[in-house]
């Protein structure tokens, strides 16, 4: 599971999916320390592949990594 880059808070699946579907640039604030977290550049590549299947949704929480900076794919 993904962890906050500042305090190592372990995001649960619901919180992690909220980060994944957040509008570009919004991110999600860590409930523990308040630092805004974004999906890392590497994890954005996984999401941009377009593999939307039940298997992908099940492993998504274990693949996503977070970043404290907004990163673009390109």
TIMI-2910 file (N, C-alpha, C, CB; in pm, 1 decimal, decimal comma, always signed):
<rs>
+----------+----------+----------+----------+----------+----------+----------+----------+----------+----------+----------+----------+------+
!      n_x !      n_y !      n_z !     ca_x !     ca_y !     ca_z !      c_x !      c_y !      c_z !     cb_x !     cb_y !     cb_z ! resn !
+----------+----------+----------+----------+----------+----------+----------+----------+----------+----------+----------+----------+------+
!    +83,0 !   -118,6 !     +0,0 !     +0,0 !     +0,0 !     +0,0 !    +87,3 !   +124,8 !     +0,0 !    -94,3 !     -0,1 !   +120,7 !  Unk !
!    +32,2 !   +230,1 !    -53,5 !   +105,7 !   +356,2 !    -64,3 !   +113,6 !   +424,2 !    +72,2 !    +38,7 !   +449,9 !   -167,5 !  Unk !
!   +225,0 !   +494,1 !    +91,5 !   +247,5 !   +565,9 !   +216,5 !   +277,2 !   +713,2 !   +187,5 !   +363,6 !   +501,6 !   +296,4 !  Unk !
!   +243,1 !   +798,0 !   +282,7 !   +273,1 !   +940,7 !   +273,2 !   +424,2 !   +958,1 !   +268,4 !   +211,6 !  +1019,7 !   +393,0 !  Unk !
!   +470,6 !  +1046,5 !   +181,1 !   +614,4 !  +1068,3 !   +168,8 !   +671,0 !  +1147,9 !   +286,7 !   +644,7 !  +1140,5 !    +38,6 !  Unk !
!   +584,8 !  +1211,0 !   +365,0 !   +629,4 !  +1292,5 !   +476,9 !   +629,1 !  +1215,1 !   +608,6 !   +541,9 !  +1415,1 !   +489,3 !  Unk !
!   +516,2 !  +1151,6 !   +642,1 !   +502,5 !  +1088,5 !   +773,6 !   +488,4 !   +936,4 !   +767,8 !   +383,5 !  +1146,1 !   +844,5 !  Unk !
!   +489,5 !   +878,7 !   +648,1 !   +476,8 !   +733,8 !   +627,9 !   +339,4 !   +678,8 !   +668,5 !   +584,5 !   +662,2 !   +706,5 !  Unk !
!   +237,4 !   +765,5 !   +672,9 !   +100,1 !   +720,5 !   +699,5 !    +59,1 !   +626,3 !   +587,2 !     +0,2 !   +842,1 !   +710,5 !  Unk !
!     +1,1 !   +512,9 !   +623,0 !    -40,8 !   +413,6 !   +524,5 !   -183,8 !   +444,6 !   +479,8 !    -31,0 !   +269,2 !   +583,0 !  Unk !
!   -198,3 !   +485,1 !   +353,6 !   -329,7 !   +516,0 !   +297,8 !   -409,5 !   +387,7 !   +282,1 !   -316,6 !   +588,9 !   +162,0 !  Unk !
!   -538,9 !   +392,0 !   +317,9 !   -622,6 !   +275,4 !   +292,2 !   -669,9 !   +279,5 !   +147,2 !   -743,8 !   +270,6 !   +390,2 !  Unk !
!   -732,5 !   +174,6 !   +101,4 !   -771,6 !   +162,0 !    -38,6 !   -865,3 !   +273,8 !    -81,9 !   -837,6 !    +28,0 !    -62,4 !  Unk !
!   -961,2 !   +309,1 !     +1,1 !  -1056,7 !   +414,5 !    -33,3 !   -986,4 !   +548,6 !    -51,8 !  -1164,4 !   +426,3 !    +74,8 !  Unk !
!   -894,7 !   +582,3 !    +38,3 !   -820,3 !   +707,5 !    +27,9 !   -729,7 !   +707,1 !    -94,8 !   -737,3 !   +731,1 !   +154,7 !  Unk !
!   -670,7 !   +593,0 !   -122,9 !   -580,5 !   +581,3 !   -236,6 !   -654,8 !   +596,1 !   -368,7 !   -507,9 !   +448,0 !   -232,5 !  Unk !
!   -772,8 !   +538,4 !   -376,8 !   -853,0 !   +553,6 !   -498,3 !   -897,5 !   +698,6 !   -515,5 !   -975,8 !   +460,4 !   -494,2 !  Unk !
!   -919,1 !   +770,4 !   -404,7 !   -954,9 !   +911,8 !   -412,7 !   -839,6 !   +992,6 !   -471,1 !   -993,2 !   +966,1 !   -273,7 !  Unk !
!   -716,8 !   +955,7 !   -438,7 !   -600,9 !  +1022,8 !   -496,8 !   -593,6 !   +991,4 !   -645,7 !   -470,2 !   +979,8 !   -425,2 !  Unk !
!   -621,3 !   +866,4 !   -680,6 !   -612,3 !   +822,8 !   -820,0 !   -713,1 !   +888,1 !   -911,5 !   -629,1 !   +675,9 !   -827,5 !  Unk !
!   -829,8 !   +921,0 !   -860,7 !   -932,7 !   +981,3 !   -945,4 !   -945,6 !  +1131,4 !   -924,9 !  -1065,4 !   +915,8 !   -919,2 !  Unk !
!   -858,5 !  +1188,5 !   -842,5 !   -862,1 !  +1333,4 !   -819,0 !   -832,5 !  +1407,5 !   -948,6 !   -760,6 !  +1374,3 !   -708,9 !  Unk !
!   -895,2 !  +1521,3 !   -963,8 !   -872,8 !  +1604,0 !  -1081,6 !   -725,9 !  +1645,0 !  -1084,9 !   -966,0 !  +1729,2 !  -1081,4 !  Unk !
!   -669,4 !  +1649,9 !  -1204,2 !   -527,4 !  +1681,5 !  -1221,3 !   -491,6 !  +1808,0 !  -1144,4 !   -492,9 !  +1698,3 !  -1370,5 !  Unk !
!   -389,4 !  +1797,2 !  -1062,2 !   -343,4 !  +1912,7 !   -986,0 !   -402,5 !  +1924,5 !   -846,9 !   -373,7 !  +2035,6 !  -1060,8 !  Unk !
!   -504,9 !  +1845,8 !   -816,9 !   -569,9 !  +1856,4 !   -687,1 !   -494,3 !  +1779,8 !   -579,4 !   -712,4 !  +1805,7 !   -695,8 !  Unk !
!   -458,1 !  +1655,9 !   -606,2 !   -392,7 !  +1574,3 !   -505,5 !   -487,0 !  +1543,3 !   -391,0 !   -268,2 !  +1643,7 !   -453,5 !  Unk !
!   -433,1 !  +1488,3 !   -283,7 !   -511,2 !  +1453,5 !   -166,1 !   -425,9 !  +1483,3 !    -44,0 !   -556,6 !  +1303,6 !   -169,2 !  Unk !
!   -483,3 !  +1550,2 !    +53,8 !   -411,8 !  +1584,8 !   +175,4 !   -402,6 !  +1462,2 !   +265,3 !   -481,2 !  +1701,6 !   +248,8 !  Unk !
!   -284,4 !  +1438,2 !   +319,3 !   -263,3 !  +1328,0 !   +412,7 !   -344,5 !  +1355,5 !   +539,0 !   -111,4 !  +1310,1 !   +446,2 !  Unk !
!   -428,0 !  +1260,4 !   +583,4 !   -508,5 !  +1283,2 !   +703,2 !   -424,9 !  +1289,9 !   +831,3 !   -611,8 !  +1174,2 !   +716,3 !  Unk !
!   -301,6 !  +1243,2 !   +826,3 !   -217,7 !  +1240,4 !   +945,0 !   -135,9 !  +1369,0 !   +962,4 !   -125,0 !  +1121,3 !   +938,8 !  Unk !
!    -66,5 !  +1413,9 !   +855,8 !    +23,6 !  +1528,9 !   +870,0 !    -20,1 !  +1652,3 !   +790,9 !   +161,7 !  +1489,6 !   +826,8 !  Unk !
!   -114,8 !  +1635,9 !   +697,6 !   -166,5 !  +1750,3 !   +623,5 !    -88,8 !  +1787,5 !   +498,8 !   -170,9 !  +1866,2 !   +711,9 !  Unk !
!    +15,8 !  +1712,0 !   +462,7 !    +92,9 !  +1740,3 !   +342,0 !    +18,5 !  +1681,6 !   +222,3 !   +238,0 !  +1682,1 !   +352,3 !  Unk !
!     +5,6 !  +1761,1 !   +116,7 !    -66,5 !  +1716,7 !     -1,8 !    +13,8 !  +1609,8 !    -75,2 !    -95,9 !  +1835,6 !    -95,2 !  Unk !
!    -53,2 !  +1501,8 !   -114,2 !    +10,3 !  +1390,1 !   -182,4 !    -47,0 !  +1378,0 !   -323,1 !     -9,4 !  +1258,2 !   -103,2 !  Unk !
!    +38,7 !  +1345,4 !   -417,1 !     +0,6 !  +1328,3 !   -556,3 !    +46,5 !  +1190,8 !   -601,6 !    +61,0 !  +1440,2 !   -646,0 !  Unk !
!     -9,1 !  +1143,5 !   -710,2 !    +36,0 !  +1018,1 !   -768,2 !   +170,5 !  +1042,9 !   -835,1 !    -68,4 !   +961,3 !   -869,9 !  Unk !
!   +266,5 !   +956,1 !   -809,8 !   +400,5 !   +974,2 !   -866,9 !   +397,6 !   +955,7 !  -1018,7 !   +500,3 !   +874,9 !   -803,1 !  Unk !
!   +501,7 !  +1002,4 !  -1082,6 !   +513,1 !   +994,6 !  -1228,2 !   +507,6 !   +849,2 !  -1275,8 !   +643,7 !  +1060,9 !  -1275,2 !  Unk !
!   +577,3 !   +759,9 !  -1207,3 !   +577,7 !   +618,4 !  -1245,4 !   +437,8 !   +558,1 !  -1235,0 !   +675,5 !   +539,6 !  -1157,1 !  Unk !
!   +365,5 !   +592,4 !  -1129,2 !   +230,2 !   +539,1 !  -1112,8 !   +134,3 !   +596,4 !  -1216,3 !   +178,6 !   +568,8 !   -972,5 !  Unk !
!   +158,2 !   +720,5 !  -1259,8 !    +74,7 !   +779,3 !  -1364,6 !    +89,9 !   +700,3 !  -1494,2 !   +111,8 !   +927,7 !  -1387,2 !  Unk !
!   +208,3 !   +647,9 !  -1517,8 !   +229,3 !   +565,4 !  -1637,0 !   +141,7 !   +440,6 !  -1631,8 !   +377,7 !   +525,8 !  -1650,1 !  Unk !
!   +133,8 !   +376,6 !  -1514,3 !    +47,9 !   +259,4 !  -1499,4 !    -97,6 !   +294,7 !  -1528,7 !    +60,8 !   +201,1 !  -1358,1 !  Unk !
!   -141,6 !   +408,4 !  -1475,8 !   -280,1 !   +449,2 !  -1494,9 !   -309,9 !   +489,0 !  -1638,7 !   -312,8 !   +563,7 !  -1402,9 !  Unk !
!   -209,4 !   +539,3 !  -1709,5 !   -231,5 !   +583,7 !  -1846,7 !   -233,1 !   +469,7 !  -1946,8 !   -126,2 !   +682,2 !  -1885,7 !  Unk !
!   -197,0 !   +350,9 !  -1904,3 !   -196,1 !   +236,7 !  -1995,6 !   -336,5 !   +198,1 !  -2041,1 !   -129,4 !   +117,7 !  -1929,1 !  Unk !
!   -435,5 !   +227,0 !  -1960,1 !   -571,9 !   +201,6 !  -2000,4 !   -620,6 !    +60,8 !  -1972,7 !   -586,0 !   +229,9 !  -2142,9 !  Unk !
!   -544,7 !    -15,3 !  -1897,7 !   -587,9 !   -150,6 !  -1864,3 !   -692,0 !   -143,9 !  -1754,0 !   -468,0 !   -238,6 !  -1821,2 !  Unk !
!   -817,1 !   -129,3 !  -1792,8 !   -923,6 !   -118,9 !  -1694,6 !   -995,0 !   -253,3 !  -1690,3 !  -1022,7 !     -2,2 !  -1729,0 !  Unk !
!   -945,0 !   -339,1 !  -1607,7 !  -1006,9 !   -470,0 !  -1588,9 !  -1019,7 !   -493,9 !  -1439,6 !   -923,9 !   -583,8 !  -1657,9 !  Unk !
!  -1093,1 !   -595,1 !  -1404,0 !  -1112,1 !   -626,9 !  -1263,1 !   -978,5 !   -658,8 !  -1196,6 !  -1208,9 !   -744,9 !  -1247,3 !  Unk !
!   -892,6 !   -729,3 !  -1266,4 !   -761,6 !   -762,8 !  -1210,7 !   -680,0 !   -636,5 !  -1183,5 !   -685,0 !   -855,6 !  -1306,2 !  Unk !
!   -681,6 !   -543,2 !  -1277,8 !   -605,5 !   -419,2 !  -1261,0 !   -657,7 !   -339,0 !  -1143,0 !   -611,5 !   -334,7 !  -1388,7 !  Unk !
!   -788,0 !   -332,3 !  -1126,6 !   -847,4 !   -257,5 !  -1015,8 !   -809,5 !   -322,1 !   -882,0 !  -1001,6 !   -251,0 !  -1031,0 !  Unk !
!   -797,4 !   -454,5 !   -879,7 !   -762,0 !   -523,7 !   -756,2 !   -616,7 !   -500,3 !   -715,4 !   -787,2 !   -671,8 !   -771,5 !  Unk !
!   -527,3 !   -488,1 !   -813,7 !   -386,1 !   -468,3 !   -779,6 !   -347,5 !   -320,7 !   -775,0 !   -298,1 !   -540,7 !   -879,7 !  Unk !
!   -434,1 !   -232,8 !   -819,0 !   -404,9 !    -89,1 !   -823,2 !   -354,1 !    -32,7 !   -690,9 !   -528,0 !    -14,2 !   -864,2 !  Unk !
!   -416,9 !    -62,7 !   -576,7 !   -367,5 !     -5,8 !   -450,2 !   -224,2 !    -47,3 !   -415,6 !   -459,0 !    -46,7 !   -337,5 !  Unk !
!   -178,2 !   -158,4 !   -468,9 !    -44,2 !   -206,0 !   -437,7 !    +60,4 !   -152,9 !   -535,1 !    -42,0 !   -356,9 !   -437,9 !  Unk !
!    +16,2 !    -96,8 !   -647,1 !   +106,8 !    -48,3 !   -751,1 !   +132,2 !   +101,4 !   -739,3 !    +50,5 !    -80,0 !   -888,4 !  Unk !
!    +34,2 !   +176,9 !   -690,6 !    +44,1 !   +322,8 !   -685,6 !   +146,3 !   +367,1 !   -582,1 !    -92,2 !   +384,7 !   -654,4 !  Unk !
!   +227,8 !   +461,9 !   -620,4 !   +322,9 !   +527,3 !   -530,5 !   +284,1 !   +675,5 !   -525,3 !   +473,6 !   +507,5 !   -579,3 !  Unk !
!   +310,2 !   +739,1 !   -412,0 !   +273,3 !   +878,5 !   -394,2 !   +396,3 !   +968,3 !   -396,4 !   +197,0 !   +896,8 !   -263,6 !  Unk !
!   +371,1 !  +1095,0 !   -420,1 !   +477,3 !  +1196,3 !   -424,3 !   +424,7 !  +1321,5 !   -357,2 !   +523,4 !  +1226,4 !   -571,6 !  Unk !
!   +513,9 !  +1399,8 !   -298,2 !   +469,1 !  +1524,5 !   -236,0 !   +476,3 !  +1641,1 !   -333,6 !   +552,9 !  +1555,1 !   -112,1 !  Unk !
!   +514,2 !  +1611,9 !   -459,1 !   +517,4 !  +1713,6 !   -564,6 !   +431,1 !  +1667,4 !   -680,5 !   +663,0 !  +1741,1 !   -612,2 !  Unk !
!   +366,3 !  +1762,5 !   -746,0 !   +288,9 !  +1728,3 !   -863,5 !   +384,8 !  +1702,5 !   -978,9 !   +187,9 !  +1840,5 !   -898,7 !  Unk !
!   +373,1 !  +1585,8 !  -1041,0 !   +459,0 !  +1548,6 !  -1150,9 !   +373,1 !  +1521,1 !  -1273,0 !   +545,4 !  +1426,1 !  -1115,0 !  Unk !
!   +424,5 !  +1554,0 !  -1390,1 !   +351,0 !  +1524,6 !  -1511,9 !   +413,0 !  +1404,2 !  -1580,2 !   +349,5 !  +1646,1 !  -1606,4 !  Unk !
!   +334,2 !  +1336,8 !  -1660,2 !   +382,1 !  +1219,0 !  -1731,3 !   +482,0 !  +1258,8 !  -1837,0 !   +266,3 !  +1142,4 !  -1794,2 !  Unk !
!   +456,2 !  +1366,3 !  -1904,6 !   +539,4 !  +1405,1 !  -2018,5 !   +645,6 !  +1493,3 !  -1969,7 !   +459,7 !  +1473,7 !  -2128,3 !  Unk !
+----------+----------+----------+----------+----------+----------+----------+----------+----------+----------+----------+----------+------+
</rs>
